[in-house]
């Protein structure tokens, strides 16, 4: 990560423009800032999975990619999953394999998810990542109602279902 450096000016109060400081102290400060940023900032790929609360076998993908950025305790994760075979997924549907487990408060982190080629009709879908886990529930609304939040299951999938998502959460 490059930082644009601006010269420091030594204005001695005489009304002159001053002189540009170019010394070891300034360079040491810049080096410390660069090291602190590099030590706490990561961008890397991760491998998302489509799973269930009771497990999954035989799931295969046309597309299975993820990218995350982590700075301190903050994680931003994106993913793209396109199934080629939904296999056998048992329990509530989840996107699994998040690169770092969720931690801290709140207990639930909501996320955005887009979808295509599902076996059932949904008005909206969302992710719900629970603290202490690395898998987010895929939940949705089948009708425009505040009290209609349902977890998806394998019955809602087709062999070519597709999901793209984004979630921001804290680690422990």
N, C-alpha and C positions, 0 to 999 in steps of 0.2 A: 504494500500500500504506500503510494507516494504522497508526500505532504508538500504543498507549495510553500516554499520558504520566502519570507519577506525580510529584507535587511533590517536590523535594529539600528536606530539612530540615537546617538549620544548628543542630546541637546543640553549644552552647558549653561544655558540661560543668557548667553551673550547676544542673542539675536541672530547668530549665524546659523547656517543650515545644519551644523553639527557634522560628526564623522560617523561613518558606518562601522559598527563594531563587527569584527570578524575574528573572534578569539575562541579558545578552547572551551570556555564556560558555555558559550552559546551552543557550540556543536555538541557538547556533552548533554545539555538539556534536550536538544533535538533527538539525540540518540536514545535517551531515556524514554521520551515520548513514543518514538517508533517501537522500542522494545516492549513497552507496556501495551500498546495496541496489538502488536503481533502476538504477544503472550495470551491475550484474552479473546482474540478473534479468529474464528475458523470458518472456512467455507469448504464443503466436501460433499461428494455424492453419498447417497445411502440407498438401500434396496428395500422399497416398500413391498408389502405382501397383502393379499386379500385372505383373511382368515376368519375364524369364528371363535366365540368365547369358549367353546368346547373343542376347538381344533379344526384342522383342514388337511386334506390329502388330495393329491392329484391336480391341484390348481396349476395351470400353465398360462403364460402371458405372451401376447404379441408385443406389448410395451410394458416395461417394468423399470421405471427410473425415478430417482428422487434426488433432490439437492437441498442442503441445509446450510444455514449460517448461524454461528453461535458466537455471542459476545457476552462475556461474563456469564450470567445465569439465563440470558434471553436466547431462545432458539426460534428461528423462523424456518419451517420445513415446507417444501413443496413436493408434490408427487404426481406421477402420471401412470396409471394402471389401465391396460386394456387386456381383457381376458381372451384367451384362445380356447380354454376349457375351464369351466367353473369347478370341476372336480367335485369333491364331497366336503362341504363346509357345514359344521354343526354348531348350533347355538346362534347367538346374535352376531350379525356381520360386523367385522372390524377391519380397519386398515392397520396393519401391524408393522413392526420393525422400525419404529421411529428411532432415530440415531441416539437419542439421550432420553432417559425416562423423565416424565413430568414430575415436578416437585413443588413444594411451597404452596402458598395460597394464591388463587382460589383452588378449591378442590376439583373443579371442572373447567377445562379450557375449551371454548367453542372454536370451531374451524369452518372454513368454507369448502364446499365440494360441488363440482359440476358432474353431471352424469349423462350417459346415453345408453340406449339399447337395454333397458330393464324389462323384466317380465311383467311388472305391475306398474300402475300409474301413480306417480307422486307429484304433489304440488311443489314441495321443496325438500331438499336434503341438507343435513349439516353433520359435522363431525363433533364428537364429544370425547376429549382426551381426559382421563381421570388421573389425578395425582398419584404417583408411584407406579405408573404403568408406561408401556411403550406401544400401546395399541389404542386406537380411537374408535369408538362405536360409530357406525353409520346409522343415523336416525333421520326420520322424515315425517312429513305430514301428508296424508292422503286426501285431506280436505282443508279448506281455509278455516281453521279452528285453532284457538290457542291451547286447547286441551287434547290435541290429537298428535302427540309426539310418539312415534313408534320406531323401535329398532328393526332394521331390515334383517332378513334371513336369506338363506340360499334360494328359497322359493322365489325371491324377488329378482334373482339374477338370470341372465342368459349366458351362453358360452362366449358371447362377444361383448358383454357389458364393459363400459369404460367409465373411469373415474379420474378426475383431476382435482387436486386440492391444495389448500394452503392453511397452515395453522401456526400461530405464534403462542409460545408458552414459556414458562419458567422451569428451570431445573432446581434440584435441591441445593 
